[in-house]
Amino acid sequence: MDMKLSPEQLKLRSAARELAEAEFAARAAEIDRTEAYPFDNVAALKAAGFMGYTIPKSYGGRGGSYFEAALIIEEMARVCGATGRITVEANMGAISAVMQYGTEKQKRLGADLVLSGDKPAICITEPEAGSAATEMTTRADKRGNSYVIRGKKHWITGGGVSKLHLIFARVFDGRGEEQGIGGFLALKGTPGLIIGNANPPWASAAFPKRRSSSKILKSRRICWCCRRAGSGADLPTSSTPITANGSAPEPSRSGSRRVRLRRP
Ligand SMILES: Cc1cc2nc3c(=O)[nH]c(=O)nc-3n(C[C@H](O)[C@H](O)[C@H](O)COP(=O)(O)OP(=O)(O)OC[C@H]3O[C@@H](n4cnc5c(N)ncnc54)[C@H](O)[C@@H]3O)c2cc1C
């Protein structure tokens, strides 16, 4: 495979290296030590166009490729782990799923948040479902035209600062029949989305500890991971908006178990 960089890619990598060395290198150790989320680094990434670099131009991004994003990430991670991780999440992971499979409204929401400096959180891992993600027990039950999500996630990077959360859950239809695993969008501040304390602390995380409380989430499915639990090869093909109104999830008045998000 020819990995020779084009003149444009070399220029991009130089610009990323220059920014990383000038703005981020000196404070990297302090960020690791204090775990203070580097909002000023995010502002500099945003100004450079590196937040949402892969978001299509029609949504306000740069329309860059994942390969180019990887060049940027390498340069950030070379000097500062936290800034490297922020650059990953601002270009890949949750935002790429939203841009690929979300509805028009969800794409606009995700793009606007990331381009204005949000680092989305992707919520897959659970206390009893790590490498085997299909063992997840978080469930989303259809209630009318919404879904109620119940479960607990952990190791969610940026769970304390992220506005946009992409939460994966087992989906059940109105008759209680399992439909596979799907992704749902939830915004920080949604009643029911409980952000727990960081536990255990992760020295290089640089994301603040937060706690909020409530009980349940109603949300919108944005995509299918697989149509049947366990059939990981059956990749998403379409987006399915569930709630009839608004792009933000709605709170539910009923339910018993909590949705918890916790980051390392
Ligand atoms: C820094 C950090 C950030 C993270 N951020 C996120 C995030 O943002 N969102 C999110 O959803 N998750 C996140 N995670 C969670 C991460 O994805 C999980 O830690 C990972 O999936 C592994 O799960 P686990 O820790 O439960 O380990 P386990 O799945 O319990 O694995 C423990 C060990 O067993 C091995 N093992 C597991 N299964 C097998 C097998 N079948 N055969 C052989 N060996 C096996 C593993 O390789 C590992 O060495 C993060 C984790 C870390 C450390």
The ligand as a Gaussian input file, in Angstrom:
#p B3LYP/6-31G(d) Opt

LIG

0 1
 C       -9.225000       4.912000      28.347000
 C      -10.487000       4.242000      27.988000
 C      -11.499000       4.957000      27.375000
 C      -12.681000       4.314000      27.035000
 N      -13.687000       5.030000      26.442000
 C      -14.838000       4.411000      26.136000
 C      -15.922000       5.145000      25.549000
 O      -15.810000       6.335000      25.296000
 N      -17.068000       4.489000      25.290000
 C      -17.236000       3.155000      25.552000
 O      -18.306000       2.633000      25.278000
 N      -16.232000       2.428000      26.111000
 C      -15.051000       3.029000      26.411000
 N      -14.036000       2.325000      26.976000
 C      -14.262000       0.932000      27.288000
 C      -13.503000      -0.019000      26.384000
 O      -14.054000      -0.025000      25.105000
 C      -13.557000      -1.370000      27.091000
 O      -12.676000      -1.249000      28.166000
 C      -13.200000      -2.472000      26.203000
 O      -14.285000      -2.764000      25.351000
 C      -12.806000      -3.730000      26.994000
 O      -13.803000      -4.055000      27.907000
 P      -13.457000      -4.423000      29.427000
 O      -12.592000      -3.328000      29.980000
 O      -14.714000      -4.755000      30.137000
 O      -12.524000      -5.693000      29.348000
 P      -12.971000      -7.199000      29.092000
 O      -13.882000      -7.289000      27.924000
 O      -13.452000      -7.795000      30.390000
 O      -11.579000      -7.852000      28.719000
 C      -10.587000      -8.085000      29.715000
 C       -9.415000      -8.803000      29.057000
 O       -9.857000     -10.048000      28.468000
 C       -9.518000     -10.095000      27.095000
 N      -10.603000     -10.760000      26.377000
 C      -11.894000     -10.400000      26.353000
 N      -12.611000     -11.243000      25.591000
 C      -11.743000     -12.143000      25.105000
 C      -11.879000     -13.270000      24.256000
 N      -13.044000     -13.644000      23.737000
 N      -10.761000     -13.971000      23.967000
 C       -9.555000     -13.611000      24.474000
 N       -9.376000     -12.557000      25.297000
 C      -10.438000     -11.836000      25.607000
 C       -9.357000      -8.644000      26.662000
 O       -8.485000      -8.528000      25.544000
 C       -8.762000      -8.019000      27.909000
 O       -7.378000      -8.216000      27.957000
 C      -12.841000       2.939000      27.323000
 C      -11.825000       2.224000      27.933000
 C      -10.666000       2.874000      28.274000
 C       -9.573000       2.085000      28.951000

